[in-house]
Amino acid sequence: MNTRPLDNRPARATDPALLPIFGADRGYSTEGDVLVNKTADGVDLNTIWSEVAAGLSLYNKERSAVASLLSYPTIAKADAVPQSIFDDSFQIASEFGEPEGIAASADALRLGYDFDDYDLATRFTWKFLRDATAEQVYSVVNRTVAADNKNVTTKILDRLFNPDERYNEDGVRVFGLWTGDDGITPPPYLGKTFPATESHYLTSESADLDSADIEDLIRKVNSKGYGRQAGTQLLILANPDESEQIQGWRAGEESRAGGPLAKHSFIPSASAPAYLQPENIVGQVAPGEYGGLPVAGSYGPAWLIESEFIPAGYVTVVATGGPNSERNPVAFRQHSNAAYQGLRMIPGRDQRYPLQDSFFSRGFGTGVRHRGAAAVLQVTTSTDYTAPSLRW
C-alpha cells in the first residue's frame, strides 16, 4: 500500500489561467459544465437553435432602418465614385460627324472602406438551460440581435459624424464628408465652384439650434446636386431634443429668441395626432413613415425623422435614395465571401448542443461614398466642430 505523505503530492495549479472557470468568474449565467437537452418547459435545445438560425436569416435581410437609409451594402474594399451629380447634354446632330461620347466621370474619387470583426458570446451552462424556459433563452438571443443592430447603426453614424480620415487594410484612404482640410476640393456642379475649404461639418455658433442652421445644411447638400434627383429625399435626422425645437418653427417668426426668422413652417406628417391649423396647408404633407421610420413632419423640402441614435446636440441633413440605395452617402462593407456576411451564429464546443458556449459574429466596415450627400451640424458656441462620442 502506498503511504506517500500528503506533502509529497503534486502541488495543485494556482495559476488563474489553469483554474476551472466557475459561474460569474468569466461572465457565465451560473456555474456548471454539463449538457442538457431541454429547457425547463420541455423545449428541445436543438429546436431553439434551428429557430434562432432561421430568425437570423430574416434579420440579415432587413438591416436597421436608420442604417439602411444612410448606407449602401458592398463587398468592395474601395470604389471610384463620382462626387457630383452630372447633367450631360445632347448636341445638334451633324450629317457627317460623329456624336461626342459620354466618358467616365472625371471627378470620381477613390474611396476606401475599412473592415473589422465583432463578436459576442452566449454563456449558457447546463444548470441555466435546465432551469430556464425557452422564453428566457430567446430573450438572451434577442438582446444579442439588439446589440448587433446598435453596433451597426453606431458605426455608420460615427463614419457620417466623424471627419477624421482613416485607412483600410490596403492603405486606401477612408473619408468622411467634405472637410476642407484634406487637400481635395469638391467638384463643380452646374457651373458653381467651391473653395478648397468647403466643409460639411458645421457648428451653430450658438447655444441653441435655429432655422438658419437647418437651412444651411440643406443648402450644402443641394448645392452639390444631391436631394434634387427623382427618387431621392432630403431627411433631417435629429435627437428628440433638437426635433422638438424644429417642430416649433413657423415661417416669418423667430426660430429662437433673438435669432433668424424661419423661412418655412414645420408641417406635421400624415400620421401626426389631430391638431388645429389656423392657416390652410398648401401642397402634400410628408408621409407618416419612410423606410420603416416614423416621419414627424417636414421643414421646407426635408422630412424630419426623430431618432435616439442621433446624439443630443447634433443634427444632420442627408440625401437618401431609400433603403440600401447606391445613392446613400455611406458604404456598408461586408466580406466578399457570402458565408461570412451578416450576423452569424456559431455553435459551441459540443456540436450536439450548439447553444452552449455559442457566439455571434459579424464582420463589416464603413466609409463615405458620396461626400456631399450629407451635412452635419453641432449645436455649440464654438466655431470648431468636434465629433460626438458614439458609444452606448
Secondary structure, 3 states (H helix, E strand, C coil): CCCCCHHHCCCCCCCCCCCCCCHHHHCCCCCCCCCCCECCCCCEHHHHHHHHHHHHHHHHHCCCHHHHHHEEEECCCEEEEECCCCCCCCCCCCCCCCCCCCCCCCCEEEEECCCEEEEEECCCCHHHHHHCCHHHHHHHHHHHHHHHHHHHHHHHHHHHHCCCCEECCCCCEECCCCCCCCCCCCCCECCECCCCCCCCEEECCCCCCCHHHHHHHHHHHHHCCCCCCCCCEEEEEECHHHHHHHCCCCECCECCCCCCEECCCEEECCCCCCCCCCCCCCCCCCCCEECCEECCEEECCEEEEECCCCCCCEEEEEEECCCCCCCCCEEEEECCCHHHCCCEEECCCCCCCCCCCCEEEEEEEEEECCCCCEEEEECCCCCCCCCCCCCC
